[in-house]
Amino acid sequence: MEGEPVTLARIIPIQCEARAWEMPAPVKRDVVLITHANPEDNAFSRWLGARLAAAGYKVWVDLRSLRGGDDFWDLIDQTLRTVTIKQVVVVSPHLNKPGVKKELAIGDAVGRKLNDPSFMIPVRVADVDFSTLPPELIRHNTLNAHPNWAACLQPLLETLEEPPHGSDHGASRPWDRSSSSRL
């Protein structure tokens, strides 16, 4: 055994043949993630997250989902790539902050991977010129929450009820009204 490379298989004995019933179940995409500039857009993000949660949606927003010591970029990245069904993007003058831009880039890639061009849903909370939106959002219909936040809630709920464009998800779609819970 001396001279053999150390491999994970030698350290931890594993069975080489995986059986279907032993494979981990795919993770269900059932989270609405809110992308916003922190701390500038915190008040709106809290308000929106509370309303979506009250409507029965599973919401991920850093203000409520991160704990002390968490590696927040890894958690945001993992959440967007694995369990997010829709990404709500708060459009404000702070949209060009580096963290928001990272989330937009990841969201754009996830939307393409899921074949869902409406994966990102922009919500405008300030007087921002639509022509200044970043490339990831410029062609998306933007819901308006300026100057009245509540104005965006009903259109957003209606948008979240619709299946993703081009989705090929199975019958247990989390947005089906026939499901026991929405998301």
N, C-alpha and C positions, 0 to 999 in steps of 0.2 A: 504494500500500500504506500510505501515511501516513494516519493517522486510523483505520485498521482496528483492531479490538480484537485483542489478542494472545491467541491460543487455543493450547491444547496441540497441536491439529492443525497449526497453522502452525509451531510450534517443532519438533515431532517428526512428520514425515510418517508417517501411518498409512493403512492401507487401510480404507475405510469398510465394505466388505462382509466379514463374517466367514464363513468356511467351516467346516463342521462339524469337519473334520479339523484345523483350526487353533485350535479352541476349547480352552482348558485343561481337562484332565480334572477332574471333581469330586474333592475331597479325600475320602479314605476315613476314616470315623470308626472308629478302632481303638485308642483310648487310654482307659485307666482313670485318671482324675484323682483324686488324694486331696486333699480340702480339710481343713485342720486349723489350729489356732491355733499360731502360731510365736512363741516357742520352746517353749511349754508342752506341746504334743503331738508334738514332734519324734521322741522315742524310739519311740512307737507307729507313727508314720507311716513311719519308716525300716524298722522291723520288718515292717510290712504290705507296703510297697513291695517289699522284698526277696523276700518269699514270693510275691507276685503275679507278679513278674518270673521267679522260678524256675518258676512254674507255666505260663509261656509268654505272659503278658500284657505288653503295652506299657504301662508305667506312667509317669505324669507326676506328680511331687511336687516342690515347690519346692526341697527340700533337695538333690535330685539333678539337677534340670533347669535351674536358673538358674545363670548364669555372672556373674562380676564385670562390673558396668556395665550389665547387662540392665535394661530398663524392666519390672520384674516385673508390674505391673498390666496392661500391654498384653499381655504374654505369657500371663498367666493368662486374661485375657479372650479372647484369640484362640484359645488352646488349648481352652477350654470351648466356644466358639461354632463351631469348625470341625472338630476332630478327636476330641473326647471322645465315647465311646459310653456310658460310665457315670461318674458322679461319686460316689465314696465319701466320705461326710462323717463325720469323727471327732467324736463327741458327747462333750463334756467340760464342766466348769464354765466353760470359756473360749469357749464357742460364740458368745457375744455380742460378741466382739471385732470392731471395724469391718471388718477385712479378711475375716474369715470371713463376716460378713453380706453383704458385696459378692459373694463367691463364691456364696453361697446364692441371692441375687437373680438372678444371671446363670444359675445352674444351673436355677432354677425356670423362667425364660423359655426356656431351651434345651429342657428337658423338654417344655414345652407345644408349642414349635415342631416338635419331633420326634414329637409325639403319643405320648410315652413317659412315662406317669405314674410309672414306677419308675426314671427316669433317675438320681435321687439315691437312694443307698443309705446310710442312717444306720447307723453302728457305734458303740455306746456303750462307752466305755473307762473310765468313772468312774461313781460312784453319783449319777447325775443323774436327777431325777424326770422321767418321761416327759411329765407335764403341763406342764413348763416349756420344752418344745422350741419353736423358732420356727415361725411359720406355714408356712414352706416344708417342714417335716418332720413336723408334728404328725400327719398322717394316714398317714405311711409306717411300714411295719413296720421296727422298729429291731433290728438284729442285736446280740447282747450279747457284749462282750469284757471284761466286768467281773465278777469280778476276774481272770479268766484270758483273756489275749489270744488264745490258740490256739483258744478255744471258738468264735470267730467265723469262723475260716478256712474250714472245710468248708462251712458255710451260705453264705458269701460266694462261694466258688468255684462252688457249685451255682447261685446267683443269677446270676452272670456267664455261665453256660452257657446260660441261657434267653434266647430272643429277646425284645427289648423288647415290652411290651404295645402292641398297636395298630400295630406296625411294618409299614410297607409297603416295606421294603427288599427289594432283589432277591435272587436265588438265591445270590449270593456274600456272604452275611451273615457277618461276622467271628466270630459266635458258633457257627456250624455246626460240629459235630464232624467233618464230612466235609472241612472246609477243611484246608489243609496246616498252618496255624498258627491258634491260637485268636484272638488279638487282636494 
